[in-house]
C-alpha cells in the first residue's frame, strides 16, 4: 500500500482488504452489472422486439384480409348494381293494387288461353311493405296434364314474378285432372 488517501471512505475501506477478497468483490459487482444488463435491458428489449414482430405479422395478415375483402366488396357492388337493374326491369309503373289485379287477370287469361277450366279461386293474404307487395291465391283448375304444363310454362316465361308454392294433381276420369295450386304474386314498388 503505497498510497492511502484518508479523505476517500470507499478507497479507505477497500485498500486494506486482501487482494483475493477484492477480486471476489470485483467479480461480484461485474456479475451484478451483467445480471442487471441481461434482465433489465437485454431480455426486455428482446421481448419487445418479439412483440413488435408478432404485431407486424398480425397487421400484415389483417392487411391481406382487408385487400381480399375490398376485392370481394367490389364484386358484390357490381352484382348489387346488376340486381338493381333486374329489379328495375320488374318494377311496374302502376300502383301495387292495380298490379296485383293485373297479375290475377293475367292468371285468368293464361288459364283461358290453354283451355283450363277454372273451378274455384280464393285470395288468401296480401302483404303491403314499403318496397313490395305480395298477394297469395288458391286456384283449382280442371284440364289435361298437357294443359296444366302449358299453363305453368306460360306463367314461368311471363316475367311477372308469379311463384307456384303448392301444386296437386288428382285424376278425375279418362285424361282429365283436377289441378290445385297456391300462387304468390309479387309487385316491386
Secondary structure, 3 states (H helix, E strand, C coil): CCCCCCCCHHHHHHHCCCHHHHHHHHHHHHHHHHHHHHHHHHHHHHHHHHHHHHHHHHHHHHHHHHHHHHHHHHHHHHHHHHHHHHHHHHCCCCCHHHHHHHHHHHHHHHHHHCCCEEEEEEEEEEEECCCEEEEEEEEEEEECHHHHHHHHHHHHCCCCCEEEEEEEEEEEECCEEEEEEEEEEEEEC
